[in-house]
Amino acid sequence: MSQPIEFHPSFAERSKAAVNDAHLRQSFRGAMDFLQAKRRAQFPDAAALETLRDLGADIRRYALANLPALLEQLEAQLTANGVKVHWAETPDEANAIVLDIARRHDATRMVKGKSMVSEEVGLNHAMAAAGIEALETDMGEYIVQLAGEGPSHIIMPAIHKTKQQIAELFAAKLPGVSYTDNVDELIRIGREVLRKKFAAADIGLSGVNFAVAETGTLYLVENEGNGRMCTTVPRVHIAITGIEKVVAKLDHVVPLNSLLPRSATGQPVETYQNFISRPRQPDELDGPDEVHLILLDNGRTQAYADVQLRATLQCIRCGACMNHCPVYARIGGHAYGTTYPGPIGAIISPHLLGLADTYPLAFASTLCGACAEVCPVRIPIPDILIRLRNEAQARPGTTAASLRGSGAARTAGISAIWRVWSLIYSRLGLYRLTSWFMSRGRALSPTEQGAWTKSRTPLVPAPKRLRDLLRERQR
Amino acid sequence: MGSDTQRTRRYPPKPADAYLFATCLVDQFAPQAGLDTVRLLEREGIAVHFPEEQTCCGQPAYSSGYPDEARAVARRQLELFTQPWPVVVPSGSCAAMMRHHYPKLFANDPALLAKAVALSDRIFELTEFLVHVVGFRREDCGAPCTVALHTSCQARREMGVAETSGALLADLAAVTVAVQARAEECCGFGGTFAVRQPDISAAMVTDKVASLKESGAQSVVSADCGCLFNILGRAAKQDELAGRRQASLPGEHIASFLWRRTGERHEQ
């Protein structure tokens, strides 16, 4: 059973190990290059893309600006449609709701469509502890579950694995399966296992891509058909999602879904699009008898309450930010240590887990802006990373420290260095003096400059500063 | 969210006077790039003014999460450019700080915000200024050579001037610009990122150096000194470790490259 990954404080150690893992580096580099090229091919018209991104951003901003009202409307519509709505403030509450439903149905077997929110709450672990088998049915999720791992990417969970590793895993874990690294054969083997599980499952669990307030519709996309199986075959369907996934109108799904698969996997459209509005009706042949929606907060309201950080919740979980992140490409998803890796993980995780445990992620970026450049809903990720850096080092008790865990990265030493830096560069006399000494004393420049010179030659000041050269020139 | 595209920015006609904000890196570590910037602009008939009180744009503290310290430094720079002339910055990164981040940095102080916005309107990255304001066109006097161009992420994505350095190089008849893999990817500098995440940064710059070398270029040029120091420093370290006497990847600021190629001898 996969477990929620506990955040280990040493991001530095994990990222260093990942950087030095040649196989991992090669896997991610290849996958990211492939996905970048696929996305590029989907948006040949730059102007059209920018217009569509404007529209996507506006739709998401509108939904967030009206979040409380839309959530109430969503609940009312879903309830009128016969879908039971549950509210969970914490992961424990979400798991308790699922367990409660399971107990009422004496359920022991659950099949799951892909859901990052279920990863976020550690649902599989909670189900296992209660004696319920929660089986992942998305092929990538199935693979990482079989390996006892978590996803390394939000839409391609097993992207860190080579086909040889998957072949070994199947041969080791699945009875009667011998080693084959033929991809079609591996998928056939996996499907055969899963097909039987769908038929026998008591509960199907899924995520939600967009929850439409106006109609009370849960919109769910996928490529393997497993999502449709999970939401139609078992008697009970439980959908779980974050409160931010609501959109006002069914019309709003259209542009968002024009952005989602193209930004994510570079597909023009997903293979399966599911609009789930109600349980099976008396005159219908299939579908679940019960449909539940669990709406999870888990810290999202902290982001919602802040004018700048609210933009974090615009995310439609396409993964384009990680596909284009030069840091993610080097270290992969597991090094982040959080459910959501990459740039979006760095900005959402502080709200879910607290800044004290997650601030290293905010510093794991060059602020190159590749993420914001491709974000289909224009989340200003670099600006938010800077804000989180400010918060992480803010003096506790001041207005600058406004989040759970703010100030956790503050150290007296580093703060003092920046105060001195600020003093020198804001007082011309001091700057003149120090830069003069640096240039004239360049022979004394240290040859060991910490982390810089581990991989680079030292930085040495020029013998004369520009201001000296310009003055000489005027004479 | 603070980024330009060339479509959105309106450029003024070529001025008789311009300010130079040289940046702290150029002043202390690469003064030649600053001097060559002055020469390039003066040759175009522009009187270049260098306010001596300038120090640093404040970006190191700003991007490291010390906004108060950044503000104290940035505030000094707000006072320096009293005439309504354009301010030319030979760095996309520092230009982006002054053009796009100053208004955010002073958002809570109306008086300073007005100054920051007024200044940000006059900030031009050097190659942007040469292409769109000066209309720079000079004959290439150099020998045939192949160079690779590295454009900083801030020039590319915040200033929206991904094309101007390339356009200047493309105008030089004997210069071939080598095609490199993943040209748009960050070199791994990122200010304090280079020392705060040494392993990730090293992996990034090692890959960058490899793709620059694989491009077949004899040297690399860039309009940003931070990236250049990172890339050239990595290449030089590799040379040192391999016992190579000659630089396997030399490089320079684009201002120096342009000045050399377009006939430095014409300087009065």
Interface residues (C-beta under 8 A of the other chain):
Chain A: A12 S15 K16 V19 N20 R25 D33 P326 V327 R330 I331 F363 A364 S365 T366 L367 C368 G369 A370 A372 E373 R378 P380 D383 I386 L388 R389 N390 E391 A392 Q393 A400 A409 S415 W418 R419 W421 S422 L423 I424 Y425 S426 L428 Y431 S435 M438 S439 G450 A451 W452 T453 K454 S455 R456 T457 P458 L459 V460 P461 A462 K464 R465 L466 R467 D468 L469 L470 R473
Chain B: M1 G2 S3 A22 C24 V26 D27 Q28 F29 A30 P31 Q32 G34 L35 V38 F50 E52 E53 T55 C56 G58 P60 A61 Y62 S63 S64 G65 Y66 P67 D68 E69 A70 A72 V73 R75 R76 K104 C153 Q154 R156 R157 E158 R182 E184 E185 C186 G188 F189 G190 G191 F193 A194 V195 R196 Q197 P198 D199 I200 S201 A202 A203 M204 V205 T206 F229 N230 G233 R234 A236 K237 E240
